[in-house]
Amino acid sequence: MATAASFIATTRFGLGPKPGEQERIAADPRAWLVEQIVPLDLPPSALAGLPSSRDYLTDLGAARRQSGEEKMAARKARRMAHRKEVALRTRAQIEAGDPFHERLVAFWSNHFTVSVKKPHLFAIAGAYEREAIRPHVVGRFEDMLSAVLHHPAMLLYLDNVQSIGPNSPAGKRRHRGLNENLAREILELHTLGVDGGYAQEDVTELARILTGWSIGRQRDDVPGGFAFHARAHEPGAKTLLGVRYPESGIEEGKTAFAALTRHPSTARHIATKLARHFIADEPPDGAVSRLATIFRDTEGDLAALARSLVQEDAAWANPTAKVKTPNDFVVSALRATGVDADSKRLVGSLELLGQAPFAAPSPAGWPDTGEHWIGPGATLSRAEWALALGRRLAGHRAHEVLVATTIEPIVSASTRLTIERAPSEAEAIALVLASPEFQRR
């Protein structure tokens, strides 16, 4: 029999239950989650065989040498490829048999956001998640940070390819200087946090350390991949957070990343974000402190952090503590109903509801508190989407089955009465999906 704990396991830690899933795991929901905290050798089948970022960037380089009309065709092809990847990524979440693992992918992808708000990212935003995020979600934070900062998508998104040491040979020749965007976001968003104890001088020093971190050109050993351009690297020692880094080229960055991973502010920042996502918008200080201790003691072991989250009693105290984002809402509805939405509808639904994958409005990623997702306009859009899905399902699936699959363990008497009084089966299904219980996780 489904329970509040099975609801939390499948909905807050997972992506919404499939039919029968809550009952199947009810005896030990935490054990079901822990079983998913394992590295995966292969990506989900929906994502198998997609081109790499290097493939995309090679094609992009070729397109720059084409005529105007050919360039327009290539640009359209990149946008179409991106929409295909968005649909396949969403389908991977809908089909996932290890939804906690998939949620961790989405969490870390959002933490290290890149966005197609910069159009040149259309080609590689999806590949970035597959290459820099997925392999490390139950690995080490330092390895994920390194993979992210070596990836062309992040170097393009935050403009590090434009950053040149003013006193480097390239800087003197081209009269160009630092771009601090990547350095600032590493400190503010990726590691220490906005109140993590750094100053503007540290941003500048990290930017100097990162000069030369760029993308391989056609004449480089790895065109379209990561490349360190030594002639663009700012010479001399740098001092970051009070620590002096002697001139050592690319090794300066690697050493700095290791130090940032081990900084107490990074542990606190990551612990707070994880607790906010899996416990509550305002997570208890005790839970944050315990997670921060795990991060420090294990030197950023993300599997240990995930296991610790599962064992946090606060995560199991309130089944409706979190509001579903639009992505959560769409994915959980399609997991529960089994509707096979085509790619156009999948992408269109996420765009309509305001959360297309890889399209966050800023480097901070999508917000993770309910106030950003529940308002009159958003509520109306969700209700209309639910009714459209209800009309597709009417005559094929009874609303009682949908209730039993999803919100049965926590449904209130008033919600149940509202659903039963619906004038049609389509509207009854829509009311299940639009209910306060289904809208939360």
N, C-alpha and C positions, 0 to 999 in steps of 0.2 A: 504493500500500500504506500502511495506517495506521501511524503511528509514535508514539513517546512524546510527541513535540512536538505531533502532531495531537490526541492525547488531552488534553494540557494546554490547548491552544487551545480545544477544544470543551467541556471540562469545568470547568477552573478559571476561564478568562476567559469562557467561555460558560455554558450551562445544561445541558450534556449533549448528546452528538451524536445527530442523527437518522440513520436508516439511510443509509449511503453518504457521510455528511458528512466523516468523517475521511479517507477515501480522496480525496475531492474537493479537500481543502485541503492534503493532505500535502506537496505540492511547496513551499509557502511559507505555513505557518500564521500567521506574524506579519503578512504582507501582508493576509491575510483579516481579521485583527482590526483592522488600521489602517483598512481600507476602511469599517469600521462606526463610526469616530469622526467622525461627521458629524451636524449638526443635522437633525432630522426635522420637516417641516412639519405632519405629521398624526400623531395617536396611532395605535397599532395598531388594526386594524379591529375587534378584539373590544371596544375601549373607545370606539369612535366613537358619538357621539350621547347619551352619558350626561349627566344633569343636572349643572349647575354647583353649586358650593358656595352661590352666591347663591340659586339656585332652592331648594335644600334648606333654607336658613335662612329664606327667605320662607315656605315651608310650615311650618317649625317655629314661626315667629312667629304664623302663623294658628292653629296647633294650640293654642297657649297660651290662646287666647280661646274654646276649645271646651269643651263639657261634659266631665265625668269619663269617660264611656263613649267619647266621641269622641277624647279624649286618649289613652286606652288603645289604640284602633284606630290612631291616628296613630303611636304609639310602636312598635307591632307592624310597621306599614308601613315605618318607618325601619330597623328591624332586618332586615326582609326585603330592603330595597333594599341594605343593607350587605352581606348575604350574597351577593346577586347580583353586586355589584361585586367582592367577593373572588374569586368564581368566575371572573368575566371577566378580572380581572387575572392570575390563575393561568393561564387559558387563553391569554392574550397571551404569557406566558412559554413555554408549551408549543409554541405555533405559531410563535414568533419566528424569522424568517430572519436577524435581526441580534442574536443572543443576547448578544454582548458589550455592546451598547448597553443591552439590557434588564437585564443584571447591574449596569451602572452606575446605572441608575434605582433598582434595589433597594438598592444600596449607599448612595446619597445619601439615599434615603427613610429608611433605617435610621439614618443619621447625624443627620438632622433629624426624629427620630421624633415622631409623634403617635400616640396609642393610644386605642382604644375601651374601655380600662379605665376611662376617664371616659365614661359612657354618652352624654352629649350629643354625643360625637364620632362616634357611629354614622352620623349623617347625612352627614358631610363628610370623613371620613378618606380615602376613596378619591379624592374630588374634589381634596383637598389635594395628593396625589401627582401627579395629572394637571396641576394648575394651577401649583404652586410648584416641583416637582422636575423633571418631564419636560422642560420647555422649556429647562432650563439645564444638563443633565448634560454637555454638551460646550461650555458657554459659560464664563462667568466666575463664580468663587466668590462674589464680592461681589454679583452679580446674583441668584444663588440665595439667598444669605443674606437679601438685601432682600426677595425674593419670599416666602420663608418667614416673615419677621417682619412682613410686611404681611398675611399670610393669616389669615382668621378661625379656622382650625383650630388654629394655633399659639397665637394670642392667647387662645383658649378653653382649650386643653389646659394651658397653663402660667399661666393665671389672670390674664393682664395686663388683661383687661377689668374686673377687680376692683381694679386698682391706681390709686389717686388721690393726687395730690400733697397732702400734709397742709396746705400753705399756699396751695393753689389755691382759687378761689371754690367749686368743688364740694366740696373737702375740708373747708373751713371750715363749709359749710352742712350737710354730711352726717356730719361727724365721723368720716371714714374716712381711711385712710392707705395706705402702700405695700404692695404684694405683690411680693416679690423673686424669685419662682420663675423667671420668664422671664429676668431679668437673670442669675441664677446659672447657669442652664443654657447661656445664650449663651456665657458665659466658660468654664465648666467642660467643656461637651460640644461646643459648636458651633465655637468658635474657639480660644482659647488652650490649653485642656486643663487638667486638674486641677493640674498643676505648672507652669502657664504664667506665673507671676509676678504674679498678682493677689491682692488682699487683700479682706477682708470690706467694707472701705470702698468698694472699687471696685464690688462687687455693689450696694451701696446707691446709689452715684452713678449707675450704669447704670439701676437701677430708677427713679430720679428722672427721668433722661433719657427713659425710656420711658412715663412717665405721660401719659395722653391717647391712647395707641395702643390703639384699640379697634375695635368693629364698628358699622357704621351702623345706626341705629335707623330705625323706620318713617318718621319725619319728616326723616331725613337725605337728602342727595343720592343716596347709594348704599346703600340699605337692604340689609343682609346682606353688604355688602362692607367693605373697610377704611375706617375713619374716624378722623380725629384730632380728639379732643375738647379744644379749647384750654382750656376752663374747668376741666378735670381735670388739666392739666399743671402740674407743680411749677415755680413761678417761680424766677428767679435763675440764676446761673452754677453749673456743676457741674465737678468735677475727676475725670477717669477716667484711671487709669494715669499720673498726673502731668501730664496735659494738661488745661488749662482750657477749658471749653466755655461761651462766653457765652450768655445767654438768647437762643434763636432758635426756640422752639417745636419743630415737627416736624423742622426741619433739624438739631437737636442729634443726634437718632438717626441720621439719614443720615450725618452726619459721623463719628459714633462707629463705625458699621459699616465705613466705609471704612478707618478707622484700625486696627480690629481685623483686617481682612483683611490688612493690610500688616505686622502685627506678626510678628516672627520666631518667636514661640511658636506662632502659628497655622500657619505653614508647617510647623513640626516636627510638630505634632499631626496635621494632615491627612496629611502624608507617612507618619507611623507607621501610621495607620489604613488607608491604601491599601496599604501594604506588608504589613501583617498580613493583609489580605483576599486579596491576589493573590500573595503569596510564601510566607509561613509564619507560624505563630502567634508565633514569635520572629524577626522579620525581621532580616537583617543590617544593621548600622549604616551600612555604605557605601551600601546601596540607599536607606535612609531619608534619608541626607544628600543624596544626588543628587536625590531627589524633592523634598525641602525646598528645594533650590536652584532647581529648575525652578519651584516655586510662587512663590518670592520674585522670581525674575528676570522671570517673565511676569505678575506681579501676579495670581496665581490663575487662570491659563488652564487650565481643566479638560481641554480637548482635548490640550493639550501634556502635561499630567500623564498622561493615558491613553496617549498615544504613548510616553512615557518608560517607563511600566510594561511595555508590550509589549517594549521593547528591553532590559529588565533581565535579564541572563543568570541571575540568581538565581531568577527566576520560572519558569525552564525546567529547573532543576537536579533537582527531585524531583517526579515525577508524583503522589505521594500525600502531599504535605506538609500538606494541609488536609483536615479532616473535613467532609463534607456536612452542612449543616443539614437539618432535616426538609423545608423547602421545596425545597432543592436536590435532595434524594432523590426526592421525589414528582415534581417537574417533570422531572428527568432520566430517571426510569423511564418516564414517559408520553411523553416525546420519543422515547425509544429504541424503545418498543413500538408506538406509534401508537394505543394504546387511547383511545377517545373517552369519557372519564369524564363523566358528567352533573354538573351544578352541585352537587347535593346530595352526591355522592360526593367531589368535589374538596374542598369545604369541610370535609366530615367527615373526610377523610384528614388534612388539615393540622391540624385540631383534635385528632384522635386522637394524632398524633405530636408535638404540643406547640408548633406554630409557626403559628398562624393569622395571616395578614397583618393589619397595622394593630392588633395586639393585644400589642405588646411590654410586658413587665412594668414598665418604668420609662422615664423620658425618655432613659436611656442606650441604648435600643434593644435588639435581640437581641444576645447575646454572639457574638463572632467567633473564639473559640478552641475547639479540639476537646474540651477537658475538660468543657465545658458540655453537650455533645451526645451523648457516648458513655458510657453506663453500663449496668448490667444491665437496668434497666427499659426504657430507650430502645432497646437492642439487640433485646430481645424484641419490642417493639412493631413495629420495622421488619421483623423476620423474619416476624411474623404478617401484616403488610400485604403483604410480598413474596409470601408463599404464597397469599394471597387473589388477588393479581394473576396469579400463576402458574396458578391454577385457571381463571381466566377465559381465559387465553391458550392453555392446553393444547389441542392439536389444531388451532390456528390459526397458531402461530408456534413454530419449533423453537428450543431453547435455543442450538444452535450459531450460529444467525443473530444471536441477542441478544449472544452473546459477541463475534462478529465486529463487530457494530455498536458495542460499547461498550469492553470491557476488553482486547480482543485484544492491543494493543501492550504491555501491562504485566502480563498475567495470569501468575501463578506456576504452576509445575508442580503444586504441591500443591492450589491452588485448582482447576485444570483437572481433576485426578483426582477431587476431591471432587464436582464437578459431574457428571462422567461416571458416577460410582457412584450417583447419585440413583436411588431406586426408581421414580420416575415422572417424566414430562415436566413436570408441574406443579411438582414439587419441584426439578427441575433448573433451571427458570426462576427459581424462588424463590432457589435457591442462587447464581445469577448476581447477582441483585439484592442479596442479603445478603452477597456476598463482600467481603472487605477492600478489594479494588481498586475495586469499584463504590461502596462507602461513602465513598470519599475523592475528593478533587479536587486 
